[in-house]
Amino acid sequence: MIRLFLPLLLIGGAIAGFFYLTDPWMQEVNTLKLRRDELQEVLDTAKQSREIYDALLADYNNISSDQKTRLKKLLPDHIDNVRLIIEINSIARGLGLVVKNISVRTSEQESAVADERTVTVPEPLGVSFAVTASYDQLKILLNELANSLRVVDVVSLGFTAANESPSTYNVELQTYWLKT
């Protein structure tokens, strides 16, 4: 009887030991394997992101300093009112025009969402001025502003007609800058 009972007792003890001792360890091992797989996915994503970063950095480094200067002029990373006024004034002076009543205003539309965004969105900057010119001179002035490196949108154009040929035009422009 002991011969029959002892092997059954040992087999029962082994089964009980498996369920009470080995099985929790196996579950922990399985949990750790799942965690390892998740971390491997994160590591693969990080490697892909690093490759994309390296490629973009290489592209950025291939841009000449002259082109970088032109990009900064196209879409500056700060508001430089003085340089903008000088640029508009120099274009007008090249046409023999005098710019008057220049005013610059920034957009005051700040929101809580703006702080949470990850993509840099260009912020508008309004510029208005008056110029006394003929219609043809005004067209040339607007064309020169459009062909300058800075992105400029004409928002409004008003005029005061006079009996003489030159009229006074009130021009309102909108340009942009990257808020960093």
C-alpha positions in Angstrom: 0.0 0.0 0.0 2.8 2.3 0.8 4.3 1.5 -2.6 1.2 2.7 -4.2 0.6 5.6 -1.9 4.1 7.1 -1.9 4.3 7.6 -5.7 0.9 9.1 -5.8 1.9 11.4 -2.9 5.0 12.4 -4.7 3.2 13.0 -8.0 0.5 15.0 -6.1 3.2 17.0 -4.4 4.9 17.7 -7.7 1.6 18.9 -9.3 0.8 21.0 -6.2 4.4 22.4 -6.2 4.0 23.3 -9.9 0.7 25.2 -9.4 1.8 26.9 -6.1 5.5 27.6 -6.8 6.3 27.3 -10.5 3.1 28.7 -12.1 3.4 32.2 -10.5 7.0 32.4 -11.7 5.9 31.3 -15.2 3.2 34.0 -15.2 5.8 36.6 -14.1 8.1 35.4 -16.9 5.3 35.7 -19.4 4.5 39.2 -18.1 8.2 40.1 -18.4 8.3 38.8 -22.0 5.3 40.9 -22.9 7.0 43.9 -21.4 10.2 43.1 -23.3 8.3 43.0 -26.5 6.7 46.4 -25.8 10.1 47.9 -25.0 11.5 46.4 -28.2 8.8 48.1 -30.2 9.6 51.4 -28.4 13.3 50.9 -29.2 12.5 50.2 -32.9 10.4 53.3 -33.0 13.2 55.3 -31.4 15.7 53.9 -33.9 13.4 54.9 -36.8 12.9 58.4 -35.3 16.7 58.7 -34.9 17.2 57.8 -38.6 14.6 60.3 -39.7 16.3 62.9 -37.4 19.7 62.2 -38.9 18.4 62.4 -42.4 16.7 65.8 -41.7 19.8 67.0 -40.0 21.9 66.0 -43.0 19.4 67.9 -45.2 19.6 70.9 -43.0 23.4 70.9 -43.0 23.4 70.8 -46.8 21.5 74.1 -46.9 24.0 76.9 -47.5 24.2 79.8 -45.1 22.9 82.2 -47.9 19.8 80.0 -48.2 19.4 79.9 -44.4 19.5 83.7 -44.4 16.9 83.8 -47.1 14.7 81.4 -45.2 15.0 83.5 -42.0 14.0 86.5 -44.1 11.1 84.6 -45.6 9.6 83.6 -42.3 11.5 85.1 -39.4 11.5 83.6 -35.9 11.0 86.9 -34.2 9.2 90.2 -34.8 11.6 92.7 -36.2 9.5 95.8 -36.8 12.3 98.1 -37.6 13.8 95.8 -40.3 10.3 95.3 -41.8 9.6 99.1 -41.9 13.1 99.7 -43.4 12.4 97.0 -46.1 9.0 98.6 -47.1 10.5 102.0 -47.0 13.5 101.0 -49.2 11.2 99.4 -51.8 9.1 102.6 -51.9 12.1 104.9 -52.0 13.5 102.9 -54.9 10.3 103.9 -56.8 10.5 107.5 -55.7 7.7 107.2 -53.2 7.4 108.3 -49.6 5.8 106.0 -47.1 3.8 107.7 -44.2 1.9 106.7 -41.1 3.5 103.2 -40.8 2.0 101.2 -38.0 2.7 97.6 -37.0 0.5 95.5 -34.8 0.7 91.9 -33.6 -2.0 89.4 -33.2 -3.2 89.3 -29.6 -5.1 86.1 -30.0 -3.4 83.9 -27.4 -5.1 80.8 -26.3 -4.4 78.0 -23.9 -4.3 75.6 -26.8 -1.4 77.5 -28.4 0.8 76.5 -25.5 0.0 72.8 -25.9 0.5 72.5 -29.7 3.7 70.8 -30.9 3.6 72.2 -34.4 4.9 75.7 -34.9 2.3 77.8 -36.7 3.2 81.2 -38.3 1.7 84.1 -36.3 0.3 87.0 -38.3 1.7 90.5 -38.1 -0.3 93.5 -39.5 1.4 96.4 -41.2 -0.4 99.5 -42.5 0.9 102.6 -44.2 -0.1 105.4 -46.5 1.7 106.3 -49.8 1.0 109.0 -52.3 1.5 107.7 -55.8 0.0 107.2 -59.2 -1.9 104.0 -59.9 0.9 102.6 -62.0 3.4 103.4 -59.2 1.2 101.6 -56.7 1.0 98.5 -58.9 4.8 98.5 -59.1 5.1 99.0 -55.3 2.7 96.1 -54.6 4.5 93.9 -57.2 7.9 94.7 -55.5 6.4 93.8 -52.1 5.0 90.5 -53.5 8.4 89.7 -55.1 10.4 90.4 -51.9 11.5 87.4 -49.9 9.1 88.1 -47.0 5.7 86.5 -47.3 3.2 89.4 -47.5 -0.6 89.4 -48.0 -2.5 92.5 -48.9 -5.4 92.7 -46.5 -7.0 95.9 -47.6 -6.3 98.8 -50.0 -8.1 102.1 -49.6 -7.6 105.3 -51.4 -8.5 109.0 -51.4 -9.0 110.3 -54.9 -7.7 113.7 -55.8 -8.2 115.9 -58.8 -4.5 115.6 -59.5 -2.9 112.4 -60.7 -1.3 111.1 -57.5 -3.7 109.7 -55.0 -3.1 108.7 -51.4 -3.4 105.0 -50.9 -3.8 103.3 -47.5 -2.3 99.8 -47.7 -2.8 97.2 -45.0 -0.5 94.2 -45.2 -0.2 91.0 -43.3 3.1 89.2 -42.9 4.1 86.2 -40.7 6.7 85.1 -38.2 7.4 81.8 -36.4 6.6 82.0 -32.7 9.3 79.9 -31.0 
